[in-house]
Amino acid sequence: HYYAYQDTFNLTFIAFSDSGCTDTLANKFVAFPPPGLQIGPDTMWLCPFNTLDLHAGPQLVNYTLQDGSTDSILIVNSPGLYWVSVTDTNGCMQSDTLEAPLAPKPVLSINPSDTVAFCEASTITVDALTPSIYAYQWTTGATSSEIIIDQAGTYTVIGWNEYECADTLEVFAIENPLPTPDLGPDISICAGDTASLNPGQFNAYLWSN
């Protein structure tokens, strides 16, 4: 007999013999609910170099996992099909199955580079925008793909793809000091004379004349 819900049932059984005799047996039956097993959604993506923890739940009597173990927790580190069968204190049994396919690993990229330099009192923008990434988190607290850097240091960004797999990159920012040219004290020269001016050693020069 199938019981669709939890309840107490009064059942009567009547047996008939070939000679027309009958016998009646009345009994009370209690239908218990199933254990309520749920190890997760039907599909849970496994990120590369990561694990999944599958919990069958507490307060059950027996656990049987697909690998033959009898613990309530299974740590998954390879893709595949996983199942668990449990028995509760009422003797009711239930099974649940979960598929764990391998998810693609995201690969962050940084523009213009993971090592950038900028001049003192200025800024530089770095952008981690990557087509397969849908969420970003910088150590600055920013959650957009780009940040504006105005101080030297190391900046870390984490990016997640649609399977919630993450990749991490570091950006090293170098702040260069401003050049300090020095032409010396003011001088006066006579018409037709020349003077030599030396501002110092630099990579490039632009004179006002």
C-alpha positions in Angstrom: 0.0 0.0 0.0 1.2 3.5 -0.8 1.0 6.3 1.8 1.2 9.7 0.2 1.5 11.7 3.5 2.5 11.3 7.1 -0.4 10.1 9.3 -1.7 7.2 11.4 -4.0 4.8 9.5 -6.5 2.2 10.8 -6.4 -0.6 8.3 -8.6 -3.7 8.1 -7.5 -6.9 6.3 -10.1 -9.5 5.3 -9.0 -12.9 4.0 -11.2 -15.2 2.1 -10.6 -19.0 1.8 -11.7 -21.2 -1.0 -14.4 -22.6 1.2 -16.0 -19.2 1.7 -14.6 -18.7 5.2 -13.3 -15.3 6.1 -11.0 -13.8 8.7 -10.5 -10.2 9.6 -7.4 -8.5 11.0 -7.5 -4.8 12.1 -4.3 -3.0 12.8 -3.0 0.5 13.2 -0.2 1.7 10.9 1.9 4.9 11.2 3.3 6.4 8.0 6.5 8.3 8.8 7.9 11.1 6.5 11.0 10.5 4.5 14.3 11.6 6.1 14.3 14.8 4.0 17.7 14.0 2.4 19.1 16.8 0.2 22.8 16.9 -0.6 22.5 19.8 -3.0 21.0 20.8 -6.4 21.0 18.2 -9.1 24.2 19.7 -10.6 27.1 21.4 -8.7 30.0 22.6 -10.8 33.5 21.6 -9.5 36.1 24.3 -10.0 39.6 23.2 -11.0 42.0 22.6 -8.1 39.0 23.0 -5.7 36.7 20.7 -3.7 33.0 20.4 -2.9 31.7 19.4 0.5 28.5 17.3 0.2 26.5 17.1 3.5 23.9 14.4 4.0 22.6 16.0 7.1 22.7 15.1 10.8 20.5 13.0 13.0 20.3 10.0 10.7 21.2 6.5 11.6 23.0 5.1 8.6 24.8 6.7 5.7 26.1 4.9 2.6 28.0 6.9 0.0 28.8 5.9 -3.6 32.4 5.2 -2.6 31.4 2.8 0.1 32.1 5.2 3.0 29.6 5.7 5.8 30.2 9.3 6.8 27.6 12.0 6.5 30.1 14.3 4.6 31.8 13.6 1.3 34.6 15.8 0.0 34.5 15.8 -3.8 37.8 16.6 -5.6 37.1 15.0 -9.1 34.2 15.3 -11.5 31.6 12.6 -11.5 28.2 11.3 -10.3 27.8 11.1 -6.5 25.0 9.6 -4.5 24.1 8.8 -0.9 21.6 6.6 0.8 20.4 7.2 4.3 18.3 5.6 7.0 16.6 7.6 9.8 15.6 6.6 13.3 12.2 5.4 12.0 13.9 3.0 9.6 12.9 5.0 6.5 15.3 5.1 3.7 16.0 7.8 1.0 18.6 8.4 -1.6 19.8 11.5 -3.4 22.1 11.9 -6.4 24.3 14.8 -7.5 26.4 15.4 -10.6 29.6 17.3 -10.3 31.0 18.3 -13.7 34.3 20.1 -14.1 33.9 23.8 -14.6 36.2 25.9 -16.8 38.9 27.9 -15.0 38.7 31.6 -15.4 41.9 33.5 -16.5 42.0 37.1 -15.6 43.9 39.6 -17.7 45.1 43.1 -16.8 45.3 46.2 -19.1 47.7 47.8 -19.7 50.0 45.4 -17.6 50.4 43.8 -14.2 53.3 46.1 -13.6 52.5 49.8 -14.1 54.3 53.1 -13.4 52.9 56.6 -13.0 54.3 60.0 -12.1 54.0 61.5 -8.7 50.8 63.5 -8.2 49.1 61.7 -11.1 47.1 58.5 -11.5 46.9 55.5 -13.7 43.9 53.3 -14.5 44.2 49.5 -14.7 41.4 47.3 -16.0 40.8 43.6 -15.4 37.9 43.3 -17.8 37.8 39.7 -19.0 35.0 38.3 -21.2 34.4 35.2 -19.0 34.4 37.1 -15.7 31.1 38.5 -14.3 32.2 39.7 -10.8 35.3 41.5 -9.5 36.7 42.3 -6.1 39.7 44.5 -5.5 41.6 44.8 -2.3 40.7 48.5 -2.4 37.0 47.5 -2.0 36.1 48.3 -5.6 33.8 45.8 -7.3 34.1 47.1 -10.9 36.7 45.7 -13.4 38.9 48.8 -13.2 40.5 51.0 -10.5 42.3 54.2 -10.5 45.7 54.0 -8.8 47.3 57.0 -7.1 49.7 55.4 -4.7 52.5 52.9 -5.2 51.8 49.4 -3.9 50.4 46.0 -4.7 46.8 45.7 -5.7 45.0 42.3 -5.9 41.9 41.5 -7.9 39.7 38.4 -7.7 37.4 37.5 -10.6 34.6 35.0 -10.7 33.0 33.3 -13.8 29.5 32.1 -14.1 30.4 28.8 -12.4 31.7 30.8 -9.3 35.2 29.7 -10.0 37.8 32.3 -9.2 41.1 33.6 -10.5 43.4 36.1 -8.8 45.9 38.6 -10.1 48.3 41.1 -8.6 49.1 44.5 -10.0 52.4 46.2 -9.0 52.2 50.0 -9.1 55.4 52.1 -9.1 55.2 55.9 -8.4 58.0 57.8 -10.1 59.2 61.1 -8.7 58.8 64.3 -10.7 61.9 65.6 -12.5 63.5 68.6 -10.9 65.4 70.6 -13.5 67.7 73.4 -12.2 69.1 76.2 -14.5 70.9 77.9 -11.6 70.5 81.5 -10.5 69.1 84.2 -12.8 71.8 85.8 -15.0 72.1 88.9 -17.2 74.0 88.9 -20.5 74.8 91.7 -22.9 73.3 91.9 -26.4 75.2 89.6 -28.8 76.6 87.5 -26.0 75.6 83.9 -25.2 75.1 81.9 -22.0 75.2 78.1 -21.5 72.2 76.7 -19.5 72.3 73.1 -18.2 69.1 71.9 -16.4 70.5 68.5 -15.5 70.5 65.0 -17.0 67.0 63.9 -18.3 65.6 61.7 -21.0 64.0 64.5 -23.0 63.9 68.3 -23.1 61.5 71.0 -24.3 62.8 74.6 -24.2 60.5 77.7 -24.2 62.2 79.3 -27.2 
